[in-house]
């Protein structure tokens, strides 16, 4: 049997477009992924030109840092368990409770609302509800001396913020389980509960593990919610790293603390791989059974499931409605007279933040979308040396906690020879190389479903690789391109963990202004900013969906065939 030839640079030297694309992508990855990470490691573990573990040992010896590390693990594990459980309830209701399309749409809208808003908007609503003058604690229950701060409020806020990730992870897994497996269990006399416990739940184990890992990592990287709700009573590692740099200007200490976040994240990842890898979870599909999926759950249980989901969705809608009300009253909790004053503030004093955020999002959106489909195309369709390495490096910033990425960028680009801090370019680059991997994975998945013969036919007709990509491949992967656009725009409008370290007097962001308003107890403008962000994100996402639907009307495949035929 002939051995497959390994890719070589000689094989692509005759294709200038491919060679240029590969070289350009590697230059960008070296500059905006590996270069900052190398500087972060150098700052943390090199002292006067010699490797040292002294800063790490000093941080571990500090009782405050040890307590923050333990608190981070407790918070992340709690959010992982609670968020996975709530996400599974929603996924089970969506797939197995027999909901109609209209109810599913309402459910999805309520679930996805936290994903398109700044990550600490729930924190604002919790303060409005349970703070010293909270709507529920003070006005409805008449309680005094109630505190809205601490571990439980932080855990609940992060759970409501991040459980949609678990829902999006678990829903397709539940939908993909072959009904015949449950049908066979029923035919052997198994009860609904036994079938659910011995068939359905075990097949969802990979989804549980992945959802827990994603929520654990999201909580571990979140510093804004603990900064607002946890405070000094429950310090966590991300806030300690942030305060180490912004308060003490201790870059080395901040670098070490941020890298400590990697330890639990990697441990959970390895445990997840070990747990899931011990068994197989493949379902053999065949003829679909006659039993509907909704019959796998008792009618009374369907009612309980739907009621639980409606209760959580109602809490989410209540929190966001509270934001809207707080943005339209003079002083929530004290003076409920209607006013536009808070919106006047954000469109006058806050106008630079709005302008800067929209400019950065408008720049990052097309760059991120194009970068995502280009890297995804190179990984999935082209064969060249270092292809797998490119895929790995392109995913690094996405996998790292945002605090690490932000501190790495600050350290790497704060001084010559590449001093970029304080400008829009670095913030745009941070968004592009941190969030575009979503578009990369979407492109790879989509290209796996497209026959290579279409592109090969273009090449056989004499088209260069660049022209084939532009006129054949790009129309075919338009959904992945728009997915990349949407994710980069949403995160440009709502993210803060990485870019909080990169803002300056010249360029700032709405999320940073919201956080400043929260720390200054200017809750009205914070609520108005949050409502503005949500409205803008919904409008842009709806516009992208409409454009994509219009592009799909004359199918991309027809466009490609017309090019090949011409």
C-alpha positions as CSV (number, residue, x, y, z in Angstrom):
1,X,0.0,0.0,0.0
2,X,1.4,3.3,-1.0
3,X,2.2,5.7,1.8
4,X,0.3,9.0,1.7
5,X,2.6,11.9,0.9
6,X,3.1,14.4,3.6
7,X,2.3,18.0,2.6
8,X,5.3,20.2,1.7
9,X,5.9,23.8,1.0
10,X,6.9,22.9,-2.5
11,X,3.4,21.7,-3.2
12,X,1.9,25.1,-2.5
13,X,4.7,27.2,-3.9
14,X,3.0,27.3,-7.3
15,X,-0.2,28.7,-5.8
16,X,0.6,32.3,-4.8
17,X,-2.9,32.9,-3.3
18,X,-2.7,29.9,-1.0
19,X,0.9,30.7,0.0
20,X,0.1,34.3,0.7
21,X,-3.0,33.3,2.8
22,X,-1.1,30.8,4.8
23,X,1.8,33.2,5.4
24,X,-0.5,36.1,6.4
25,X,-2.6,33.9,8.8
26,X,0.6,32.6,10.5
27,X,1.9,36.2,10.8
28,X,-1.3,37.3,12.5
29,X,-1.4,34.2,14.8
30,X,2.2,34.8,15.8
31,X,1.6,38.5,16.6
32,X,-1.8,38.3,18.3
33,X,-1.8,34.8,19.9
34,X,1.6,33.4,20.5
35,X,3.5,36.7,21.1
36,X,1.2,37.9,23.9
37,X,1.1,34.5,25.6
38,X,4.9,34.3,25.5
39,X,5.2,37.7,27.1
40,X,2.7,36.7,29.8
41,X,4.7,33.6,30.6
42,X,8.0,35.6,30.5
43,X,6.6,38.2,32.9
44,X,5.3,35.6,35.3
45,X,8.2,33.2,35.4
46,X,11.3,35.1,34.4
47,X,13.2,37.4,36.7
48,X,16.3,39.3,35.5
49,X,16.7,36.9,32.6
50,X,16.5,33.7,34.7
51,X,13.5,31.3,35.1
52,X,12.0,31.4,38.5
53,X,8.9,30.1,40.4
54,X,9.3,32.6,43.2
55,X,6.4,34.8,42.1
56,X,4.1,31.7,41.9
57,X,5.2,30.5,45.3
58,X,4.7,33.9,46.8
59,X,1.2,34.1,45.4
60,X,0.4,30.7,46.8
61,X,1.8,31.7,50.2
62,X,-0.5,34.7,50.4
63,X,-3.6,33.7,52.4
64,X,-5.7,36.1,50.5
65,X,-4.7,34.7,47.2
66,X,-5.3,31.1,48.4
67,X,-8.7,32.0,49.7
68,X,-9.5,33.7,46.3
69,X,-8.3,30.5,44.5
70,X,-10.5,28.3,46.6
71,X,-13.5,30.6,46.3
72,X,-13.1,30.6,42.5
73,X,-13.2,26.8,42.5
74,X,-16.3,26.8,44.7
75,X,-18.1,29.4,42.6
76,X,-17.2,27.8,39.3
77,X,-18.2,24.3,40.4
78,X,-21.5,25.6,41.8
79,X,-22.3,27.5,38.6
80,X,-21.3,24.5,36.6
81,X,-23.6,22.2,38.4
82,X,-26.6,24.6,38.8
83,X,-26.3,25.9,35.2
84,X,-26.0,22.4,33.7
85,X,-29.1,21.3,35.7
86,X,-31.2,24.2,34.6
87,X,-30.0,23.9,31.0
88,X,-30.9,20.3,31.0
89,X,-34.4,21.0,32.3
90,X,-34.9,23.5,29.4
91,X,-33.5,21.1,26.8
92,X,-35.7,18.3,28.1
93,X,-38.7,20.5,27.9
94,X,-37.9,21.7,24.4
95,X,-37.3,18.2,23.0
96,X,-39.6,16.0,25.1
97,X,-42.5,18.0,26.5
98,X,-44.3,18.3,23.2
99,X,-44.2,22.1,23.0
100,X,-45.5,23.7,19.8
101,X,-43.3,25.9,17.6
102,X,-44.7,29.1,19.0
103,X,-43.9,28.1,22.6
104,X,-40.5,26.9,21.6
105,X,-39.8,30.3,20.0
106,X,-40.9,32.1,23.3
107,X,-38.7,29.7,25.3
108,X,-35.7,30.2,23.1
109,X,-36.1,34.0,23.2
110,X,-36.2,34.0,27.0
111,X,-33.2,31.6,27.3
112,X,-31.0,33.5,24.8
113,X,-31.6,36.9,26.2
114,X,-28.7,36.6,28.7
115,X,-26.4,35.7,25.9
116,X,-27.0,38.9,24.0
117,X,-26.6,41.3,26.9
118,X,-23.6,42.4,29.0
119,X,-22.7,39.6,31.4
120,X,-23.4,41.6,34.6
121,X,-26.9,42.9,33.7
122,X,-28.4,40.2,36.0
123,X,-26.3,41.6,38.8
124,X,-27.9,45.0,38.3
125,X,-31.4,43.5,38.5
126,X,-30.5,41.5,41.6
127,X,-29.4,44.8,43.3
128,X,-32.7,46.4,42.2
129,X,-34.7,43.5,43.6
130,X,-32.8,42.6,46.8
131,X,-30.7,45.7,47.6
132,X,-31.2,48.0,50.6
133,X,-34.1,49.7,48.7
134,X,-34.9,46.6,46.6
135,X,-38.4,46.1,45.0
136,X,-38.8,42.7,46.6
137,X,-36.8,42.9,49.8
138,X,-37.8,46.4,50.9
139,X,-41.0,47.3,49.1
140,X,-42.8,44.0,49.0
141,X,-41.5,42.1,52.0
142,X,-40.6,45.1,54.2
143,X,-37.2,43.7,55.1
144,X,-34.4,45.9,56.4
145,X,-30.7,45.3,56.5
146,X,-30.9,42.7,53.7
147,X,-27.7,42.3,51.7
148,X,-27.7,41.5,48.0
149,X,-24.0,40.7,48.0
150,X,-22.1,37.5,48.7
151,X,-21.7,34.0,47.3
152,X,-25.3,33.0,46.6
153,X,-26.2,36.2,44.8
154,X,-23.1,35.9,42.7
155,X,-23.7,32.2,42.0
156,X,-27.4,32.8,41.0
157,X,-26.4,35.7,38.8
158,X,-23.8,33.7,36.9
159,X,-26.1,30.7,36.7
160,X,-28.8,32.8,35.0
161,X,-26.2,34.4,32.8
162,X,-24.5,31.2,31.6
163,X,-27.0,28.4,31.7
164,X,-28.1,29.1,28.1
165,X,-24.7,27.7,27.1
166,X,-25.7,24.4,28.7
167,X,-29.1,24.5,27.0
168,X,-27.5,25.0,23.6
169,X,-25.1,22.1,24.3
170,X,-27.7,19.6,25.6
171,X,-30.6,20.3,23.3
172,X,-29.1,18.8,20.1
173,X,-27.8,15.8,22.1
174,X,-31.3,15.0,23.4
175,X,-32.8,15.6,20.0
176,X,-30.3,13.2,18.4
177,X,-31.0,10.2,20.7
178,X,-32.7,7.5,18.6
179,X,-36.3,7.0,19.8
180,X,-35.9,3.3,19.0
181,X,-33.6,2.9,22.1
182,X,-36.3,4.2,24.4
183,X,-38.9,2.2,22.5
184,X,-37.0,-1.0,23.1
185,X,-36.7,-0.3,26.8
186,X,-40.5,0.3,26.9
187,X,-41.1,-3.0,25.0
188,X,-39.0,-4.9,27.6
189,X,-41.3,-3.6,30.4
190,X,-39.3,-0.7,31.6
191,X,-41.1,2.2,33.3
192,X,-40.7,5.7,32.1
193,X,-38.5,6.6,35.0
194,X,-36.3,3.5,34.6
195,X,-36.0,4.1,30.9
196,X,-35.1,7.8,31.5
197,X,-32.5,6.8,34.2
198,X,-30.9,3.9,32.4
199,X,-31.1,5.0,28.7
200,X,-31.7,8.7,28.3
201,X,-29.5,10.1,31.1
202,X,-26.4,7.9,30.3
203,X,-26.5,8.9,26.6
204,X,-26.4,12.6,27.7
205,X,-23.2,12.1,29.7
206,X,-21.0,13.8,27.0
207,X,-23.3,16.7,26.9
208,X,-23.3,17.0,30.7
209,X,-19.5,16.9,30.8
210,X,-19.2,19.5,28.0
211,X,-21.8,21.8,29.5
212,X,-20.2,21.7,32.9
213,X,-16.8,22.4,31.5
214,X,-18.1,25.4,29.5
215,X,-19.9,26.8,32.5
216,X,-17.0,26.2,34.8
217,X,-14.7,28.0,32.5
218,X,-17.1,30.9,31.9
219,X,-17.5,31.4,35.7
220,X,-13.8,31.0,36.3
221,X,-13.1,33.8,33.8
222,X,-15.9,36.2,34.9
223,X,-14.6,39.0,37.1
224,X,-17.4,41.6,36.5
225,X,-20.2,39.8,38.3
226,X,-18.1,38.9,41.4
227,X,-16.7,42.5,41.4
228,X,-20.2,43.8,41.7
229,X,-21.9,41.2,43.9
230,X,-19.2,39.3,45.8
231,X,-17.0,42.2,46.8
232,X,-14.6,41.7,49.7
233,X,-16.9,39.2,51.4
234,X,-16.1,36.6,48.7
235,X,-13.0,37.5,46.7
236,X,-12.2,35.4,43.7
237,X,-9.1,35.1,41.5
238,X,-10.2,37.1,38.5
239,X,-11.1,40.1,40.6
240,X,-7.8,39.8,42.5
241,X,-5.8,39.7,39.2
242,X,-7.7,42.7,37.9
243,X,-7.2,44.7,41.1
244,X,-3.5,43.6,41.2
245,X,-2.9,45.4,37.9
246,X,-5.3,48.3,38.0
247,X,-4.9,49.1,41.7
248,X,-1.3,48.1,42.5
249,X,0.1,48.3,39.0
250,X,1.7,44.9,39.7
251,X,2.0,43.3,36.3
252,X,4.0,40.3,37.4
253,X,1.6,39.6,40.2
254,X,-1.4,40.0,37.9
255,X,0.2,37.7,35.4
256,X,0.8,35.0,38.0
257,X,-2.7,35.2,39.4
258,X,-4.3,35.1,35.9
259,X,-2.2,32.0,35.0
260,X,-3.4,30.3,38.2
261,X,-6.9,30.3,36.5
262,X,-5.5,27.7,34.0
263,X,-4.8,25.1,36.7
264,X,-8.5,24.3,37.6
265,X,-9.6,24.8,34.0
266,X,-7.1,22.2,32.7
267,X,-7.9,19.8,35.5
268,X,-11.6,19.9,34.8
269,X,-10.9,19.4,31.1
270,X,-8.7,16.3,31.8
271,X,-11.3,14.9,34.2
272,X,-14.0,15.5,31.6
273,X,-12.0,13.7,28.9
274,X,-11.3,10.8,31.3
275,X,-14.9,10.4,32.5
276,X,-16.4,10.6,29.0
277,X,-13.7,8.5,27.4
278,X,-14.3,5.5,29.6
279,X,-17.5,4.5,27.7
280,X,-19.1,4.8,24.3
281,X,-22.2,6.9,23.8
282,X,-22.9,6.2,20.1
283,X,-26.5,5.5,19.2
284,X,-27.2,3.4,16.2
285,X,-30.0,5.0,14.2
286,X,-32.4,3.1,12.1
287,X,-36.1,3.0,11.4
288,X,-37.8,5.6,13.5
289,X,-40.1,4.1,16.1
290,X,-43.8,4.9,16.3
291,X,-43.6,6.3,19.8
292,X,-43.4,10.0,19.9
293,X,-40.6,11.6,22.0
294,X,-43.1,13.3,24.3
295,X,-44.5,9.9,25.4
296,X,-41.2,9.1,27.0
297,X,-42.2,11.5,29.8
298,X,-45.3,11.1,31.8
299,X,-48.0,13.8,31.2
300,X,-47.7,15.1,34.8
301,X,-43.9,15.3,34.4
302,X,-44.3,17.3,31.2
303,X,-46.4,19.8,33.2
304,X,-43.8,20.0,36.0
305,X,-41.0,20.5,33.4
306,X,-42.8,23.3,31.6
307,X,-43.8,24.9,34.8
308,X,-40.2,24.9,36.0
309,X,-39.0,26.4,32.7
310,X,-41.7,29.0,32.7
311,X,-40.7,30.0,36.3
312,X,-37.0,30.4,35.3
313,X,-38.0,32.2,32.1
314,X,-40.3,34.5,34.1
315,X,-37.4,35.4,36.4
316,X,-35.2,36.2,33.5
317,X,-37.9,38.4,31.8
318,X,-38.6,40.0,35.2
319,X,-35.0,41.0,35.6
320,X,-34.8,42.5,32.1
321,X,-38.1,44.3,32.5
322,X,-36.7,45.7,35.7
323,X,-33.8,47.1,33.8
324,X,-36.1,48.8,31.4
325,X,-38.2,50.3,34.3
326,X,-35.0,51.4,36.1
327,X,-33.8,53.2,33.0
328,X,-37.1,55.2,32.8
329,X,-37.6,56.3,36.4
330,X,-35.8,59.0,38.4
331,X,-34.4,56.8,41.1
332,X,-35.4,53.2,41.3
333,X,-36.4,52.3,44.9
334,X,-36.9,56.0,45.9
335,X,-38.5,58.0,43.1
336,X,-40.6,56.2,40.5
337,X,-41.5,59.3,38.5
338,X,-41.0,58.9,34.7
339,X,-37.9,60.5,33.2
340,X,-35.7,60.3,30.1
341,X,-32.8,61.7,32.2
342,X,-30.7,58.5,32.2
343,X,-30.9,58.1,28.4
344,X,-30.0,61.8,28.1
345,X,-26.9,61.0,30.2
346,X,-25.8,58.0,28.1
347,X,-26.3,60.0,24.9
348,X,-24.3,63.0,26.1
349,X,-21.7,62.0,28.7
350,X,-21.8,58.4,27.6
351,X,-21.8,59.2,23.8
352,X,-18.0,58.6,23.4
353,X,-18.4,55.1,24.8
354,X,-21.3,54.4,22.5
355,X,-19.4,55.7,19.5
356,X,-16.2,53.9,20.3
357,X,-18.1,50.6,20.9
358,X,-20.0,50.8,17.7
359,X,-16.9,51.7,15.7
360,X,-14.9,48.8,17.2
361,X,-17.8,46.4,16.6
362,X,-18.3,47.6,13.0
363,X,-14.6,47.1,12.4
364,X,-14.3,43.7,14.2
365,X,-17.4,42.2,12.7
366,X,-16.3,41.9,9.0
367,X,-12.7,41.2,9.9
368,X,-13.7,38.5,12.3
369,X,-16.2,36.9,9.9
370,X,-13.6,36.9,7.0
371,X,-10.8,35.6,9.3
372,X,-13.1,32.8,10.5
373,X,-14.1,31.5,7.1
374,X,-10.5,31.9,5.7
375,X,-8.9,29.9,8.5
376,X,-11.7,27.4,8.5
377,X,-11.3,26.9,4.7
378,X,-7.6,26.5,5.0
379,X,-8.0,23.9,7.7
380,X,-10.7,22.0,6.1
381,X,-9.9,22.2,2.4
382,X,-6.2,22.8,1.9
383,X,-3.2,20.6,2.6
384,X,0.0,22.4,3.8
385,X,2.7,21.9,6.4
386,X,1.5,23.1,9.9
387,X,-2.2,22.9,9.1
388,X,-3.0,21.1,12.4
389,X,-0.7,23.5,14.3
390,X,-2.6,26.5,12.7
391,X,-5.9,25.0,13.9
392,X,-4.6,24.6,17.5
393,X,-3.0,28.1,17.7
394,X,-6.2,29.7,16.2
395,X,-8.2,28.2,19.1
396,X,-5.9,29.2,22.0
397,X,-7.4,32.6,22.7
398,X,-10.9,31.2,22.6
399,X,-10.0,28.5,25.1
400,X,-8.1,30.8,27.5
401,X,-10.1,32.8,30.2
402,X,-10.6,36.3,29.0
403,X,-8.7,37.7,32.0
404,X,-5.6,35.9,30.8
405,X,-6.0,37.1,27.2
406,X,-6.5,40.7,28.4
407,X,-3.5,40.8,30.7
408,X,-1.3,39.1,28.1
409,X,-2.3,41.8,25.5
410,X,-1.6,44.5,28.0
411,X,1.8,43.2,28.9
412,X,2.8,42.4,25.3
413,X,1.7,45.6,23.6
414,X,2.2,48.2,26.4
415,X,5.8,48.9,25.5
416,X,8.0,49.2,22.3
417,X,8.7,47.6,19.9
418,X,4.9,47.0,19.4
419,X,3.1,49.6,21.6
420,X,-0.6,49.3,20.7
421,X,-2.3,49.8,24.0
422,X,-4.8,52.7,24.2
423,X,-5.8,52.4,20.6
424,X,-8.8,50.8,18.8
425,X,-6.6,48.3,16.8
426,X,-5.7,46.3,19.8
427,X,-9.3,46.0,21.0
428,X,-10.4,45.0,17.6
429,X,-7.6,42.4,17.4
430,X,-8.6,41.0,20.8
431,X,-12.2,40.5,19.7
432,X,-11.2,39.0,16.3
433,X,-8.7,36.5,17.6
434,X,-10.8,35.6,20.7
435,X,-14.2,35.1,19.3
436,X,-13.7,34.3,15.6
437,X,-13.0,30.6,16.4
438,X,-16.8,30.2,16.4
439,X,-16.8,31.1,12.7
440,X,-13.8,28.8,12.2
441,X,-15.6,25.7,13.7
442,X,-18.8,26.6,11.8
443,X,-16.9,26.8,8.5
444,X,-15.1,23.5,9.1
445,X,-18.4,21.8,9.9
446,X,-20.1,23.2,6.9
447,X,-17.3,22.4,4.5
448,X,-17.5,18.8,5.6
449,X,-21.0,18.6,4.1
450,X,-20.0,20.2,0.7
451,X,-18.7,17.9,-2.0
452,X,-15.1,18.8,-3.0
453,X,-15.9,18.1,-6.6
454,X,-17.5,21.5,-6.9
455,X,-14.2,23.3,-6.1
456,X,-12.2,20.7,-8.1
457,X,-14.4,21.5,-11.2
458,X,-13.6,25.2,-10.8
459,X,-9.8,24.4,-10.7
460,X,-10.1,22.1,-13.7
461,X,-11.6,25.0,-15.7
462,X,-8.5,27.1,-15.0
463,X,-9.6,29.2,-12.0
464,X,-6.9,30.0,-9.5
465,X,-7.5,29.0,-5.8
466,X,-8.3,32.6,-4.8
467,X,-10.9,33.0,-7.5
468,X,-12.4,29.6,-6.6
469,X,-12.6,30.6,-2.9
470,X,-14.2,34.0,-3.7
471,X,-16.7,32.8,-6.3
472,X,-17.5,29.2,-5.4
473,X,-16.6,28.4,-1.8
474,X,-17.5,31.7,-0.1
475,X,-21.1,31.7,-1.3
476,X,-21.4,28.1,-0.1
477,X,-20.2,28.8,3.4
478,X,-22.2,32.1,3.8
479,X,-24.0,30.7,6.9
480,X,-20.7,30.2,8.6
481,X,-19.6,33.7,7.6
482,X,-22.7,35.3,9.1
483,X,-22.3,33.1,12.2
484,X,-18.9,34.6,12.6
485,X,-20.2,38.1,12.0
486,X,-22.9,37.7,14.6
487,X,-20.7,36.3,17.3
488,X,-18.0,38.9,16.9
489,X,-20.5,41.7,16.9
490,X,-22.4,40.4,20.0
491,X,-19.2,39.9,22.0
492,X,-17.9,43.3,20.8
493,X,-21.0,44.9,22.4
494,X,-21.2,42.8,25.5
495,X,-17.7,41.3,26.5
496,X,-15.5,42.9,29.2
497,X,-13.2,40.3,30.8
498,X,-10.4,40.7,28.2
499,X,-10.9,44.3,27.0
500,X,-11.2,45.9,30.4
501,X,-7.4,46.0,30.5
502,X,-7.2,47.6,27.0
503,X,-9.4,50.7,27.2
504,X,-8.0,54.1,27.6
505,X,-9.0,57.8,27.6
506,X,-9.0,57.7,23.8
507,X,-11.0,54.5,23.4
508,X,-13.5,53.1,25.9
509,X,-16.4,50.7,25.8
510,X,-20.1,50.6,26.9
511,X,-19.5,47.6,29.2
512,X,-16.7,49.5,30.9
513,X,-19.0,52.5,31.5
514,X,-21.7,50.2,32.9
515,X,-19.2,48.7,35.3
516,X,-18.0,52.2,36.3
517,X,-21.6,53.3,36.9
518,X,-22.2,50.2,39.0
519,X,-19.2,50.9,41.2
520,X,-20.3,54.5,41.6
521,X,-23.9,53.4,42.3
522,X,-25.2,55.3,39.3
523,X,-27.7,52.5,38.6
524,X,-30.0,54.5,36.3
525,X,-27.4,55.2,33.6
526,X,-26.1,51.6,34.0
527,X,-29.6,50.3,33.3
528,X,-30.0,52.6,30.3
529,X,-26.7,51.5,28.8
530,X,-27.8,47.9,29.2
531,X,-31.1,48.4,27.5
532,X,-29.3,50.2,24.6
533,X,-26.9,47.3,24.1
534,X,-29.6,44.7,24.1
535,X,-31.7,46.7,21.6
536,X,-28.7,47.3,19.3
537,X,-27.7,43.6,19.4
538,X,-31.2,42.4,18.6
539,X,-31.5,44.8,15.7
540,X,-28.1,43.8,14.2
541,X,-28.7,40.1,14.7
542,X,-32.1,40.3,13.1
543,X,-30.6,42.3,10.2
544,X,-27.9,39.6,9.7
545,X,-30.5,36.9,9.7
546,X,-32.6,38.8,7.1
547,X,-29.6,39.2,4.9
548,X,-28.7,35.6,5.2
549,X,-32.3,34.5,4.4
550,X,-32.2,36.7,1.3
551,X,-28.9,35.2,0.2
552,X,-30.4,31.8,0.5
553,X,-33.3,32.5,-1.8
554,X,-31.2,32.0,-5.0
555,X,-29.2,29.1,-3.5
556,X,-25.5,29.4,-3.2
557,X,-25.2,26.1,-5.0
558,X,-26.9,27.6,-8.0
559,X,-24.5,30.5,-8.0
560,X,-21.6,28.1,-7.9
561,X,-23.0,26.1,-10.8
562,X,-23.6,29.1,-12.9
563,X,-20.0,30.1,-12.4
564,X,-18.8,26.7,-13.3
565,X,-21.1,26.5,-16.3
566,X,-19.9,30.0,-17.5
